[in-house]
């Protein structure tokens, strides 16, 4: 069996790592296509090194652009790639423009599509990611759901017969990285003068939080006035928009920092007093690390983190400040995201579907 994986953004590289290992262990031929949606080396290349992912077989080098321009460029390039490699499955990941472009290209050329992380829903139609994930699920031949909640969404939409719960591949990666960095104090904390549990970790990058100057200014003011230093990992989008809007990031308790390699991010999150983010992946990573999270959004795909008390949704200045400084949540031994063997189940499902 030949599987062709299409990835292009940081969360997808993380998900790709265990899939690549499981494919190799099962003797499955695995072709990796990197669209170049994230082209900053700290958001792309280093993930392949840190997570020991084989180098991409194809790099499209699409780069940035509007949703339509970026998705269209990927579509234009992927047709020839799929025809050349002729895979048994096209495996797409998550909810980015790379995900949708690969799914549409494969469907048009009659290649079977499997969607990893299927069934996640924010029910916020303003989010480009919501359109990407819904359209991809309905185009896919196999929906690989990470949780029972995701399967419920797929069932409601009439997709149960082509859906299976495999667990969350991000859990596979995170548990291994967590164990590897547990005893290593990250140098960047010492360099920034930050003590363990004496700081918060923040990441803000979504368009709804960065494109509106008033919105971004309110978030920065909330974070800069907290009771501990805030290590804010400055995604290129945040840096660009802050500069465009004339907003200073190095203000109050904020300590801006370059994007982190994945092991660094896990290590810094693990030692923080809390995480503040609008990232889908980091919400779940915080939960798995036992760190309280505040999500600067009106909704989350990872509802289990909220239901179990480890994640709070907050949008306003006061709500963000209150949520971040709340008491530690009650401990839980719940495992809604699986046991760390999701990638094996993905490969098993693809093998069963190809037979």
C-alpha positions, 0 to 999 in steps of 0.5 A, a space after each residue: 500500500 502507498 499512502 501520500 500525506 499532504 502537510 503544510 503547517 506546524 500542527 500537521 508536522 506534529 501529527 505526521 511524525 507518528 504516522 510516518 513511524 507507524 507506516 514504516 513499521 507496517 511496511 507501508 510506502 509513505 510519500 510526504 508532500 509539504 505544501 509550504 503553507 508555513 515556510 518560516 524555518 521555525 514553523 516548518 523545517 525544524 519540526 522535521 528535525 526535532 520529530 525525526 520525520 523523513 524529509 518531504 518527497 515533494 515541496 510545493 513552496 506555495 508560501 503565504 497569500 489570501 485563502 483563495 490564492 493559497 488554496 488555488 496554488 496548492 490545487 494547481 500543483 497537487 494534481 501533477 503530484 498525485 498523478 505522478 505518485 498514484 497513491 492508494 490513499 491520500 491522507 490529509 491532516 486537520 483543517 488548514 488550506 493544505 487540508 482542503 486543497 489536497 482533499 479536493 485535488 484527490 477527489 477530482 482525480 478519484 484517489 481515496 481520501 482519509 481525513 485525520 482529525 475528522 469530526 472536530 467542530 467549533 460551530 463557528 462559521 466565521 472561522 476558515 478552519 471550520 469550513 475546511 474541516 467540514 468540507 474535507 469530512 464530506 469529501 473524504 472516503 474515510 473519516 479518522 475521528 480522534 474522540 467519541 465527541 468527534 464521531 458523534 458530530 460525524 454521525 449527526 452529519 450522516 457520515 457514520 458508515 465511513 468514520 472510525 475512532 482512532 484516538 488522537 495522534 497528537 497524544 502519541 507525540 506529546 507523551 513521548 516528547 513530555 517524557 524526553 524533556 521532563 528532566 531538562 530545564 530549558 535554557 530559554 527560561 534562565 535566559 529570560 529570568 523566568 522561574 518554574 511555575 512563575 510565568 504564563 505561556 501565551 500564543 496568539 495568531 488567529 485572524 480574528 484576534 490579530 486583524 482587528 487593531 482594537 481586538 489585538 490591543 485589548 488582548 495585549 493589554 490583558 496579558 501585559 497586566 497579569 500577575 506573572 510574566 507572560 512568555 509570548 511566543 511571537 508567531 510571524 502573523 502576530 509580529 506582522 499585525 502588531 507592527 502594522 497596528 502600532 502595538 508594542 508586544 514588549 510591554 508590561 509583563 509580556 516577554 516576547 520570544 521567537 517561535 519555539 521548536 516543538 520540544 522547547 514548546 512542550 518543555 516551557 508549557 510543562 513548567 508554566 503556571 498556565 497557558 493562554 492561546 487561540 491555538 487548537 493544538 496547544 489547548 489539548 497539549 496543555 490538558 495532556 500536560 496537566 497545565 490550566 489553559 485559557 483559550 481566547 476564543 468563543 468556542 473550542 473543538 476540544 470541548 472535553 478540556 472545558 468540560 473537565 475544567 482544564 480550559 476556559 474560554 475568554 474573550 474580553 479583557 476582564 474575562 481573560 485576566 480572571 480566567 488566567 489567574 483562576 485557581 488550579 482545576 481539580 485533578 482528572 484521570 480522564 483520557 478523552 484523547 486516547 492511549 498514545 497508539 492512534 497512529 497504529 490504528 490509522 495505518 490499520 484502518 488504511 490497510 483495511 480500507 485498501 484491501 
